[in-house]
Amino acid sequence: MVRKTLNEYKWRPDTDFSKIVVYYIDRLNPRGYAVLRGDDIVDMGDKFIFTRDGMIPYHRVIKIEYDGKIIWQRARRA
């Protein structure tokens, strides 16, 4: 669902992909998560988001925002 959401916003003519913000689990970050901006996404493969600095597996994505609004969020576990 993460890939589908990102692709939808990347290719829709009425959206600006630079307004995308992806929050993902980063165990090395003291907050426990890191933030990726749409401008830093180079490509989206079958299993990973490719960035200028590396790649992020889709299963680590927590939330996606567009222009400050949540457009996708991982369901919380009970």
MIDOPA-151970 format. One record per atom (N, C-alpha, C): residue number from 1; residue in one letter; atom name; y, x, z. Coordinates in Angstrom, 1 decimal. Layout:
BEGIN
+-----+------+------+--------+--------+--------+
! seq ! type ! atom !      y !      x !      z !
+-----+------+------+--------+--------+--------+
! NUM !    A !   CA !      Y !      X !      Z !
...
+-----+------+------+--------+--------+--------+
//
This chain:
BEGIN
+-----+------+------+--------+--------+--------+
! seq ! type ! atom !      y !      x !      z !
+-----+------+------+--------+--------+--------+
!   1 !    M !    N !   -1.2 !    0.8 !    0.0 !
!   1 !    M !   CA !    0.0 !    0.0 !    0.0 !
!   1 !    M !    C !    1.3 !    0.9 !    0.0 !
!   2 !    V !    N !    1.2 !    2.0 !    0.6 !
!   2 !    V !   CA !    2.3 !    3.0 !    0.7 !
!   2 !    V !    C !    2.7 !    3.4 !   -0.8 !
!   3 !    R !    N !    1.7 !    3.8 !   -1.5 !
!   3 !    R !   CA !    2.0 !    4.3 !   -2.9 !
!   3 !    R !    C !    2.5 !    3.1 !   -3.7 !
!   4 !    K !    N !    2.0 !    2.0 !   -3.6 !
!   4 !    K !   CA !    2.4 !    0.8 !   -4.4 !
!   4 !    K !    C !    3.9 !    0.5 !   -4.1 !
!   5 !    T !    N !    4.2 !    0.5 !   -2.8 !
!   5 !    T !   CA !    5.6 !    0.2 !   -2.4 !
!   5 !    T !    C !    6.6 !    1.3 !   -2.9 !
!   6 !    L !    N !    6.2 !    2.6 !   -2.8 !
!   6 !    L !   CA !    7.1 !    3.6 !   -3.3 !
!   6 !    L !    C !    7.2 !    3.5 !   -4.8 !
!   7 !    N !    N !    6.1 !    3.3 !   -5.5 !
!   7 !    N !   CA !    6.2 !    3.2 !   -7.0 !
!   7 !    N !    C !    7.1 !    2.0 !   -7.4 !
!   8 !    E !    N !    7.0 !    0.9 !   -6.7 !
!   8 !    E !   CA !    7.8 !   -0.3 !   -7.0 !
!   8 !    E !    C !    9.3 !    0.1 !   -6.9 !
!   9 !    Y !    N !    9.7 !    0.7 !   -5.9 !
!   9 !    Y !   CA !   11.1 !    1.1 !   -5.7 !
!   9 !    Y !    C !   11.5 !    2.2 !   -6.6 !
!  10 !    K !    N !   10.6 !    3.1 !   -7.0 !
!  10 !    K !   CA !   11.0 !    4.1 !   -7.9 !
!  10 !    K !    C !   11.3 !    3.6 !   -9.3 !
!  11 !    W !    N !   10.5 !    2.7 !   -9.8 !
!  11 !    W !   CA !   10.6 !    2.2 !  -11.2 !
!  11 !    W !    C !   11.4 !    0.9 !  -11.4 !
!  12 !    R !    N !   11.8 !    0.2 !  -10.3 !
!  12 !    R !   CA !   12.6 !   -0.9 !  -10.5 !
!  12 !    R !    C !   14.0 !   -0.5 !  -10.9 !
!  13 !    P !    N !   14.5 !   -1.1 !  -12.0 !
!  13 !    P !   CA !   15.8 !   -0.8 !  -12.5 !
!  13 !    P !    C !   17.0 !   -1.1 !  -11.5 !
!  14 !    D !    N !   16.8 !   -2.1 !  -10.6 !
!  14 !    D !   CA !   17.8 !   -2.5 !   -9.7 !
!  14 !    D !    C !   17.8 !   -1.8 !   -8.4 !
!  15 !    T !    N !   17.0 !   -0.7 !   -8.2 !
!  15 !    T !   CA !   17.0 !    0.1 !   -7.0 !
!  15 !    T !    C !   17.3 !    1.5 !   -7.2 !
!  16 !    D !    N !   17.8 !    2.2 !   -6.1 !
!  16 !    D !   CA !   18.2 !    3.6 !   -6.1 !
!  16 !    D !    C !   17.2 !    4.3 !   -5.2 !
!  17 !    F !    N !   16.3 !    5.1 !   -5.8 !
!  17 !    F !   CA !   15.2 !    5.7 !   -5.0 !
!  17 !    F !    C !   15.7 !    6.7 !   -4.0 !
!  18 !    S !    N !   16.9 !    7.2 !   -4.1 !
!  18 !    S !   CA !   17.5 !    8.1 !   -3.1 !
!  18 !    S !    C !   17.8 !    7.3 !   -1.8 !
!  19 !    K !    N !   17.8 !    6.0 !   -1.8 !
!  19 !    K !   CA !   18.0 !    5.2 !   -0.6 !
!  19 !    K !    C !   16.7 !    5.0 !    0.2 !
!  20 !    I !    N !   15.6 !    5.5 !   -0.3 !
!  20 !    I !   CA !   14.3 !    5.4 !    0.3 !
!  20 !    I !    C !   14.2 !    6.4 !    1.5 !
!  21 !    V !    N !   13.7 !    6.0 !    2.6 !
!  21 !    V !   CA !   13.4 !    6.9 !    3.7 !
!  21 !    V !    C !   12.0 !    6.7 !    4.2 !
!  22 !    V !    N !   11.2 !    7.7 !    4.3 !
!  22 !    V !   CA !    9.8 !    7.6 !    4.7 !
!  22 !    V !    C !    9.6 !    8.3 !    6.0 !
!  23 !    Y !    N !    9.1 !    7.6 !    7.0 !
!  23 !    Y !   CA !    8.8 !    8.1 !    8.3 !
!  23 !    Y !    C !    7.3 !    8.4 !    8.3 !
!  24 !    Y !    N !    6.9 !    9.6 !    8.7 !
!  24 !    Y !   CA !    5.5 !    9.9 !    8.8 !
!  24 !    Y !    C !    5.1 !   10.7 !   10.0 !
!  25 !    I !    N !    3.9 !   10.7 !   10.4 !
!  25 !    I !   CA !    3.4 !   11.4 !   11.6 !
!  25 !    I !    C !    3.4 !   12.9 !   11.3 !
!  26 !    D !    N !    4.1 !   13.6 !   12.2 !
!  26 !    D !   CA !    4.2 !   15.1 !   12.1 !
!  26 !    D !    C !    3.9 !   15.6 !   13.5 !
!  27 !    R !    N !    2.7 !   16.1 !   13.7 !
!  27 !    R !   CA !    2.3 !   16.5 !   15.1 !
!  27 !    R !    C !    3.0 !   17.8 !   15.5 !
!  28 !    L !    N !    3.6 !   18.5 !   14.6 !
!  28 !    L !   CA !    4.4 !   19.7 !   15.0 !
!  28 !    L !    C !    5.8 !   19.4 !   15.4 !
!  29 !    N !    N !    6.3 !   18.2 !   15.1 !
!  29 !    N !   CA !    7.6 !   17.8 !   15.5 !
!  29 !    N !    C !    7.6 !   17.3 !   16.9 !
!  30 !    P !    N !    8.5 !   17.7 !   17.7 !
!  30 !    P !   CA !    8.5 !   17.2 !   19.1 !
!  30 !    P !    C !    8.6 !   15.6 !   19.2 !
!  31 !    R !    N !    9.2 !   15.0 !   18.2 !
!  31 !    R !   CA !    9.3 !   13.5 !   18.3 !
!  31 !    R !    C !    8.0 !   12.9 !   17.9 !
!  32 !    G !    N !    7.1 !   13.6 !   17.2 !
!  32 !    G !   CA !    5.8 !   13.1 !   16.8 !
!  32 !    G !    C !    5.9 !   12.5 !   15.3 !
!  33 !    Y !    N !    7.1 !   12.5 !   14.8 !
!  33 !    Y !   CA !    7.2 !   12.1 !   13.4 !
!  33 !    Y !    C !    8.3 !   12.9 !   12.7 !
!  34 !    A !    N !    8.3 !   12.8 !   11.4 !
!  34 !    A !   CA !    9.4 !   13.4 !   10.6 !
!  34 !    A !    C !    9.9 !   12.4 !    9.6 !
!  35 !    V !    N !   11.0 !   12.7 !    8.9 !
!  35 !    V !   CA !   11.6 !   11.8 !    8.0 !
!  35 !    V !    C !   11.7 !   12.5 !    6.6 !
!  36 !    L !    N !   11.4 !   11.8 !    5.6 !
!  36 !    L !   CA !   11.5 !   12.3 !    4.2 !
!  36 !    L !    C !   12.4 !   11.3 !    3.4 !
!  37 !    R !    N !   13.3 !   11.9 !    2.7 !
!  37 !    R !   CA !   14.2 !   11.1 !    1.9 !
!  37 !    R !    C !   13.7 !   11.0 !    0.4 !
!  38 !    G !    N !   14.0 !    9.9 !   -0.2 !
!  38 !    G !   CA !   13.6 !    9.7 !   -1.6 !
!  38 !    G !    C !   13.9 !   10.8 !   -2.5 !
!  39 !    D !    N !   15.0 !   11.4 !   -2.4 !
!  39 !    D !   CA !   15.4 !   12.6 !   -3.2 !
!  39 !    D !    C !   14.4 !   13.7 !   -3.1 !
!  40 !    D !    N !   13.7 !   13.8 !   -2.0 !
!  40 !    D !   CA !   12.8 !   15.0 !   -1.8 !
!  40 !    D !    C !   11.4 !   14.7 !   -2.3 !
!  41 !    I !    N !   11.1 !   13.5 !   -2.8 !
!  41 !    I !   CA !    9.8 !   13.2 !   -3.3 !
!  41 !    I !    C !    9.8 !   13.6 !   -4.8 !
!  42 !    V !    N !    8.8 !   14.5 !   -5.1 !
!  42 !    V !   CA !    8.7 !   15.0 !   -6.4 !
!  42 !    V !    C !    7.7 !   14.1 !   -7.2 !
!  43 !    D !    N !    6.6 !   13.7 !   -6.6 !
!  43 !    D !   CA !    5.6 !   12.9 !   -7.3 !
!  43 !    D !    C !    4.8 !   12.2 !   -6.2 !
!  44 !    M !    N !    4.0 !   11.2 !   -6.7 !
!  44 !    M !   CA !    3.1 !   10.4 !   -5.8 !
!  44 !    M !    C !    1.8 !   10.4 !   -6.5 !
!  45 !    G !    N !    0.8 !   11.1 !   -5.9 !
!  45 !    G !   CA !   -0.5 !   11.1 !   -6.4 !
!  45 !    G !    C !   -1.4 !   10.0 !   -5.9 !
!  46 !    D !    N !   -2.7 !   10.1 !   -6.1 !
!  46 !    D !   CA !   -3.6 !    9.1 !   -5.6 !
!  46 !    D !    C !   -3.7 !    9.1 !   -4.0 !
!  47 !    K !    N !   -3.6 !   10.3 !   -3.4 !
!  47 !    K !   CA !   -3.7 !   10.4 !   -2.0 !
!  47 !    K !    C !   -2.6 !   11.0 !   -1.2 !
!  48 !    F !    N !   -1.6 !   11.6 !   -2.0 !
!  48 !    F !   CA !   -0.5 !   12.3 !   -1.3 !
!  48 !    F !    C !    0.8 !   12.0 !   -1.9 !
!  49 !    I !    N !    1.9 !   12.2 !   -1.1 !
!  49 !    I !   CA !    3.2 !   12.2 !   -1.6 !
!  49 !    I !    C !    3.5 !   13.7 !   -1.7 !
!  50 !    F !    N !    4.0 !   14.1 !   -2.9 !
!  50 !    F !   CA !    4.3 !   15.5 !   -3.2 !
!  50 !    F !    C !    5.8 !   15.7 !   -3.0 !
!  51 !    T !    N !    6.2 !   16.7 !   -2.2 !
!  51 !    T !   CA !    7.6 !   17.0 !   -1.9 !
!  51 !    T !    C !    7.9 !   18.4 !   -2.4 !
!  52 !    R !    N !    9.1 !   18.8 !   -2.3 !
!  52 !    R !   CA !    9.5 !   20.2 !   -2.7 !
!  52 !    R !    C !    8.8 !   21.2 !   -1.8 !
!  53 !    D !    N !    8.5 !   20.8 !   -0.5 !
!  53 !    D !   CA !    7.9 !   21.7 !    0.4 !
!  53 !    D !    C !    6.4 !   21.6 !    0.7 !
!  54 !    G !    N !    5.8 !   20.6 !    0.1 !
!  54 !    G !   CA !    4.4 !   20.4 !    0.3 !
!  54 !    G !    C !    3.9 !   19.0 !    0.0 !
!  55 !    M !    N !    3.0 !   18.5 !    0.7 !
!  55 !    M !   CA !    2.4 !   17.2 !    0.4 !
!  55 !    M !    C !    2.1 !   16.5 !    1.7 !
!  56 !    I !    N !    2.3 !   15.2 !    1.7 !
!  56 !    I !   CA !    2.0 !   14.3 !    2.9 !
!  56 !    I !    C !    1.0 !   13.3 !    2.5 !
!  57 !    P !    N !   -0.1 !   13.2 !    3.2 !
!  57 !    P !   CA !   -1.1 !   12.2 !    3.0 !
!  57 !    P !    C !   -0.5 !   10.8 !    3.3 !
!  58 !    Y !    N !   -0.9 !    9.8 !    2.4 !
!  58 !    Y !   CA !   -0.4 !    8.5 !    2.6 !
!  58 !    Y !    C !   -0.8 !    7.9 !    4.0 !
!  59 !    H !    N !   -1.9 !    8.3 !    4.5 !
!  59 !    H !   CA !   -2.4 !    7.7 !    5.8 !
!  59 !    H !    C !   -1.5 !    8.1 !    7.0 !
!  60 !    R !    N !   -0.6 !    9.1 !    6.8 !
!  60 !    R !   CA !    0.3 !    9.5 !    7.8 !
!  60 !    R !    C !    1.7 !    8.8 !    7.8 !
!  61 !    V !    N !    1.9 !    8.0 !    6.8 !
!  61 !    V !   CA !    3.1 !    7.2 !    6.7 !
!  61 !    V !    C !    3.1 !    6.1 !    7.7 !
!  62 !    I !    N !    4.2 !    6.0 !    8.5 !
!  62 !    I !   CA !    4.4 !    5.0 !    9.5 !
!  62 !    I !    C !    5.2 !    3.8 !    9.0 !
!  63 !    K !    N !    6.3 !    4.2 !    8.3 !
!  63 !    K !   CA !    7.3 !    3.2 !    7.9 !
!  63 !    K !    C !    8.1 !    3.7 !    6.7 !
!  64 !    I !    N !    8.5 !    2.7 !    5.9 !
!  64 !    I !   CA !    9.4 !    3.0 !    4.7 !
!  64 !    I !    C !   10.6 !    2.1 !    4.8 !
!  65 !    E !    N !   11.8 !    2.7 !    4.7 !
!  65 !    E !   CA !   13.0 !    1.9 !    4.7 !
!  65 !    E !    C !   13.7 !    2.1 !    3.3 !
!  66 !    Y !    N !   14.4 !    1.0 !    2.9 !
!  66 !    Y !   CA !   15.2 !    1.1 !    1.7 !
!  66 !    Y !    C !   16.6 !    0.6 !    2.1 !
!  67 !    D !    N !   17.6 !    1.5 !    2.0 !
!  67 !    D !   CA !   19.0 !    1.1 !    2.3 !
!  67 !    D !    C !   19.1 !    0.6 !    3.7 !
!  68 !    G !    N !   18.4 !    1.2 !    4.7 !
!  68 !    G !   CA !   18.4 !    0.8 !    6.1 !
!  68 !    G !    C !   17.6 !   -0.3 !    6.5 !
!  69 !    K !    N !   16.9 !   -0.9 !    5.6 !
!  69 !    K !   CA !   16.0 !   -2.1 !    5.9 !
!  69 !    K !    C !   14.5 !   -1.7 !    5.7 !
!  70 !    I !    N !   13.7 !   -2.1 !    6.7 !
!  70 !    I !   CA !   12.3 !   -1.8 !    6.6 !
!  70 !    I !    C !   11.6 !   -2.6 !    5.5 !
!  71 !    I !    N !   11.0 !   -1.9 !    4.6 !
!  71 !    I !   CA !   10.3 !   -2.6 !    3.5 !
!  71 !    I !    C !    8.8 !   -2.5 !    3.6 !
!  72 !    W !    N !    8.3 !   -1.6 !    4.5 !
!  72 !    W !   CA !    6.9 !   -1.5 !    4.7 !
!  72 !    W !    C !    6.7 !   -0.8 !    6.1 !
!  73 !    Q !    N !    5.8 !   -1.3 !    6.9 !
!  73 !    Q !   CA !    5.5 !   -0.7 !    8.2 !
!  73 !    Q !    C !    4.0 !   -0.9 !    8.5 !
!  74 !    R !    N !    3.4 !    0.2 !    9.0 !
!  74 !    R !   CA !    2.0 !    0.2 !    9.4 !
!  74 !    R !    C !    1.8 !   -0.8 !   10.5 !
!  75 !    A !    N !    0.8 !   -1.6 !   10.4 !
!  75 !    A !   CA !    0.4 !   -2.5 !   11.4 !
!  75 !    A !    C !    0.0 !   -1.8 !   12.7 !
!  76 !    R !    N !    0.5 !   -2.3 !   13.8 !
!  76 !    R !   CA !    0.2 !   -1.6 !   15.1 !
!  76 !    R !    C !   -1.3 !   -2.0 !   15.5 !
!  77 !    R !    N !   -1.9 !   -1.0 !   16.1 !
!  77 !    R !   CA !   -3.3 !   -1.3 !   16.6 !
!  77 !    R !    C !   -3.2 !   -1.9 !   17.9 !
!  78 !    A !    N !   -4.1 !   -2.8 !   18.2 !
!  78 !    A !   CA !   -4.2 !   -3.5 !   19.5 !
!  78 !    A !    C !   -4.7 !   -2.7 !   20.6 !
+-----+------+------+--------+--------+--------+
//
